[in-house]
Amino acid sequence: MSYSVWYSPVTGHKRRIHWNSWIARLGGKNNCMTLSATDILSADNDINAATLAHEDGHAITAEKRGLLYLPWVIAAWVKDKYAGSKAEREGDDYMRQNLHLYHGLKRGE
């Protein structure tokens, strides 16, 4: 599994996108998962601007919540199911507000 580095256009913080992740593939083709403030897993070898913005929203939430991020995500999924969870709604809201910043981003390093 290879990865690319890029920097959030909102925070300027470093992110690593891990390509062709078998863990992300568990969610299906074109699936992505944000496990921490720095690591995003992609099932494929490409990611579109909307998905990147959504996942960066999760990474920003992970920065704020620290070690409590993944337990919070899991609890939100259990409580409200995946798509209706507060974690996914926050990612979608962030994407809608900031999508214009993610078009044309290039892979770094």
C-alpha positions in Angstrom: 0.0 0.0 0.0 1.5 3.3 -1.0 0.6 6.7 0.3 0.7 10.4 -0.8 1.1 13.4 1.4 -0.9 16.6 1.0 -1.8 19.5 3.2 -5.3 20.6 4.3 -6.2 23.9 2.6 -8.1 24.9 5.7 -5.6 24.0 8.5 -2.4 23.6 6.6 -1.8 20.3 8.5 -0.2 17.3 6.8 -2.4 14.4 5.8 -1.4 11.0 4.4 -3.7 9.2 1.9 -3.1 5.5 1.9 -4.0 4.2 -1.5 -5.6 0.8 -2.3 -6.3 0.0 1.4 -7.8 -3.4 2.0 -9.4 -1.9 5.2 -11.1 0.8 3.2 -12.3 -1.8 0.7 -14.3 -3.5 3.4 -16.7 -0.6 2.9 -16.8 -1.1 -0.9 -15.4 0.4 -4.0 -14.6 4.2 -3.8 -14.8 4.0 0.0 -12.6 6.1 2.3 -12.0 6.1 6.0 -10.3 8.6 8.3 -8.7 6.9 11.2 -6.9 9.8 12.7 -6.0 13.5 12.2 -3.3 12.5 9.8 -4.3 9.2 8.0 -7.0 8.7 5.4 -7.5 5.3 3.8 -8.7 5.0 0.2 -10.0 1.8 -1.3 -8.8 3.0 -4.7 -5.9 4.9 -6.2 -7.9 8.1 -6.7 -10.1 10.5 -4.6 -12.4 13.2 -5.9 -12.6 16.7 -4.4 -15.9 16.1 -2.6 -14.6 13.0 -0.9 -11.3 14.6 0.0 -13.2 17.6 1.6 -15.5 15.2 3.5 -12.5 13.2 4.8 -10.5 16.3 5.7 -13.6 17.4 7.8 -13.2 14.1 9.7 -9.5 14.7 10.1 -10.2 18.2 11.5 -12.7 16.6 14.0 -10.0 14.0 14.9 -7.6 16.8 15.6 -10.1 18.4 18.0 -11.2 15.1 19.7 -7.8 13.5 19.9 -7.8 9.9 21.2 -11.5 10.1 21.7 -12.2 10.5 18.0 -12.6 6.8 17.0 -14.7 5.9 20.1 -16.9 9.0 19.3 -17.3 7.8 15.7 -18.2 4.3 16.7 -20.7 5.5 19.3 -22.3 7.8 16.7 -22.7 4.9 14.3 -24.2 2.7 16.9 -26.6 5.3 18.0 -27.8 6.7 14.6 -26.6 4.2 12.1 -23.8 5.1 9.7 -25.3 7.6 7.2 -27.4 9.4 9.9 -24.6 9.6 12.4 -23.4 12.9 13.7 -19.9 12.0 12.5 -21.1 11.6 8.9 -23.4 14.7 9.0 -20.4 16.8 10.2 -18.2 15.5 7.4 -21.0 16.3 4.8 -21.5 19.8 6.3 -17.8 20.5 6.2 -17.6 19.3 2.5 -20.5 21.5 1.4 -19.0 24.6 3.1 -15.4 24.1 1.9 -15.6 22.1 -1.4 -14.3 25.0 -3.5 -11.0 24.8 -1.6 -10.3 21.2 -2.7 -10.5 21.4 -6.5 -7.1 21.1 -8.1 -5.2 20.0 -5.1 -2.0 18.2 -6.0 -0.3 15.4 -4.1 2.6 16.6 -2.1 6.1 15.2 -1.3 
